[in-house]
Amino acid sequence: MRKTAFIGGDAMQAGKGKAMFEQVEDYPVDPIMIGAEYFAQDPRTDKLNLTVGVYQDEGGQTPVLKAVKQAEQRLVDTQTSKSYLALTGDADYCRVLGHEIMGDAFDDSWVSAQTAGGAVALRVMSDLLAQMPKPPTVWLQTPTYGNYVPILMAARAQFAHLPYYDPLRREITFDQMLDGLKAANSGDAFLMQGVCHNPTGADMTPQQFDAVLDVLEARGIIPWIDLAYLGFAQSWDADCAMARKIAARFPVCILCITLSKTFGIYRDRAGALFVKTGARERDRVHRAVSAIVRSGASHAPDHGASVVRTILQDAGLKRLWLDELEQMRARVFGVRQQIANTERTLLGTDKLAYIAEQSGMFSLLPLTEVQEDALTRDHGIHVVKGGRVNVARLGPNDIAKLIRAISDITTPK
Ligand SMILES: Cc1ncc(COP(=O)(O)O)c(C=O)c1O
């Protein structure tokens, strides 16, 4: 203790202390975040930002849903305390959400935790896996959500890649993915997405999904499903089918969800982690999740989760929200059809027709890196590195501009 006090008072040591942050290394910048920065720096007035994964209506707005506003008002009127909840959050929220997503397959065998969005659910699970005495490998679809690898790396979890989609051929590399799974060991986890695959927009058919589950079951690989866009493919109910199948079939499985997109509450950070385990380890898993939450993000924010719970528990609010979700889904679906139709009308070609077959906000443009750069440089159209575009950010006049620009940069001069 004395020694510490002495060192702390030493002028030379104090000088060294000043240099502490000089050793901070250069961290990689998230390609989506840097995309937004480049966009902000672009002086052109007719520039187009297709980078960020946020829904926009025809007018370019990301509105607060009416159902959310009404639920918020109810909370203001009725909430009596803002005291801490359990480390795993509001049990009612988890129960209502679990039943919504998994139906009858959601029972007492699940450990549930409210989390700050889906990202923290993913992080808590990654920490849990990494801290096991024999850490399993997490197998990832490639390409996939850009934050999986940073989250797994920050947790020091083990992971490996499987091919998922070929952007130039515009199709899922299904056989290669299944073939790659042969290298996985029993007890490893396969992290897959639910509907509206980010960044490809290409979802497995129900038959392909069943075939994946057959392989996982046969090889003892744990399904880990991450849900971010429920309701944006067919409907809220239909889009829960993948999770329901997993939950009904596997005694051990993992589910992460973010409500950011489905309820339009991005900044409120509502999500959840659900882990299905055997009875013997359930309490241990619950304590492990609580301890990881405590030492990391700590208590999840309540507001977004309370809004979601309020909506799901009230038939009228739920109907209103489902209508609004359907409007968002229909807009994204409509933009996809318009892209294919406009290309056909303007150019007589079908190169982007595949976009009309995909779902959710994202698709990958079949562009080389040079072409991607030219799209931004020559036309002020900003996309995420790798060609991801958010079709929900296209207004009525943007579609023809995008198609002409793609034609320009892909036509040999
Ligand atoms: C597939 C997927 N999972 C998880 C997330 C994380 O969501 P949130 O930022 O709401 O935590 C996202 C966000 O874009 C996503 O696309």
The ligand as an SDF file (V2000), in Angstrom:
LIG
                    3D

 16 16  0  0  0  0  0  0  0  0999 V2000
  -28.8700  -10.3290  -37.8940 C   0  0  0  0  0  0  0  0  0  0  0  0
  -28.7690   -9.3140  -36.8190 C   0  0  0  0  0  0  0  0  0  0  0  0
  -28.6110   -9.7250  -35.5560 N   0  0  0  0  0  0  0  0  0  0  0  0
  -28.5140   -8.8560  -34.5460 C   0  0  0  0  0  0  0  0  0  0  0  0
  -28.5590   -7.5000  -34.7730 C   0  0  0  0  0  0  0  0  0  0  0  0
  -28.3810   -6.5750  -33.5960 C   0  0  0  0  0  0  0  0  0  0  0  0
  -29.4590   -5.7910  -33.3680 O   0  0  0  0  0  0  0  0  0  0  0  0
  -29.3960   -4.6010  -32.3110 P   0  0  0  0  0  0  0  0  0  0  0  0
  -28.4740   -3.5840  -32.8690 O   0  0  0  0  0  0  0  0  0  0  0  0
  -30.7580   -4.1460  -32.2250 O   0  0  0  0  0  0  0  0  0  0  0  0
  -28.8620   -5.1520  -31.0650 O   0  0  0  0  0  0  0  0  0  0  0  0
  -28.7180   -7.0200  -36.0640 C   0  0  0  0  0  0  0  0  0  0  0  0
  -28.7530   -5.5710  -36.3320 C   0  0  0  0  0  0  0  0  0  0  0  0
  -28.6760   -5.0970  -37.4150 O   0  0  0  0  0  0  0  0  0  0  0  0
  -28.8200   -7.9520  -37.1100 C   0  0  0  0  0  0  0  0  0  0  0  0
  -28.9610   -7.5560  -38.3740 O   0  0  0  0  0  0  0  0  0  0  0  0
  1  2  1  0
  2  3  1  0
  2 15  2  0
  3  4  2  0
  4  5  1  0
  5  6  1  0
  5 12  2  0
  6  7  1  0
  7  8  1  0
  8  9  2  0
  8 10  1  0
  8 11  1  0
 12 13  1  0
 12 15  1  0
 13 14  2  0
 15 16  1  0
M  END
$$$$
